[in-house]
């Protein structure tokens, strides 16, 4: 349910109400019973749902440096991880497709 903000025209009291969109707006102030007007609110925060949004997408630069150092990627000795070596080898020599069995001549199915 959305939160609506109201302001009293008589006493200046400001208040919020959780209301359904289908409900009519509040007309009277809860303090002085004067007329109120609904203010334009800031709305709700953004919700990222679905694939493609991860908590690590917006990490600080310090976090990324620490993670890289921990995994061995930031070491200046030129060493690469075993996973990186396997990926490089797979790119250089792609797997050969399986050979198809040859049909025998003279055999009709």
N, C-alpha and C positions, 0 to 999 in steps of 0.2 A: 504494500500500500504506500502511496506517495505521502510525503510530509508537506503540508501547506502552511505558509506563514501568513499571519494576519496582523493588522494594526488597527487599533481603535482610533476613530476620528475625534472622539470626545476627550478621552484621558491619555491617549498616546501609548497605551499598554500594547506590547507586542507579545504574541504567543504563537505556538505551532500546534497543528492537529494532524494526526494520522487519519486519513480519510480515503475511501474508495474514490476512484475517478467518477463513478456514477452518482455519488452523493452530492447533494446541493451544498454550496459554500455556506460557512458560518455567517450569520447575519448580526449577531449581538455579542458584545464584549462580555467575558465572564466576570469582570470586575464591576463595571458601572452600567452595564446593559446598553451602552451606546452602540451606534452603528460601526461596523468594521469593514475594512476592505482587504481583499487578499493581495498580498505582495507577490512580486515576481521573484521566485526562488532561484537558487543556483543549480538546482537539480541534483541528481545522484552522481556518485563517482562512476568511473568506467569499470566495467567488468570484462575481462578478457577470458572468453571461453572458447574451447575448441582446440584443435591441433594447431601448432605453430607459435604458441605463446608459452614461453618457459621462464621460470624464475631466474635462470642463469643468463637470459638474454640481456638483462639490464644490470649486471654486476659491475662493480667498480673496476677501474684499471688495476688497482692493487690486488684485487682478488684474482684477476686473470694472470698477473705476473706470478703470484704465489702458486697458483694451480699449475702453471707451466713449469716452474722450478721444481715442484713436487713430483711431477711426472717425468722429469729428466729432459724436457724439451728445451729448457733455458741453459743447459750446461754448454759451455763454449768449446767442448772437446771434439765436437763433430760427430759424436755417437748418435745413433738413431735407435729407436725402440724396435723390438722384435715385430710388433704389429706394423710399424711403418715399413720395415724391410719386406714383410710378406705382401703388403699392398703394392709396393714398388715392383716386386717380382711378378705379381699377378698382372700388372699393367704391361710389363715388358713382354711376357710370353703368355698370351691368352690361351685358354684351354682349347684343345682340338676337339671338334665335334665327333661324336661317336660314329663309327663306320656303319653303313647300312649293309645288311646281309644281301648278297647277290642272289638273284633269282636263277634257278637252274633252267637251262634251255631244254625245251621238249616237255616240260611239265605244265600242263594246262590245268587251271583250277576250275 
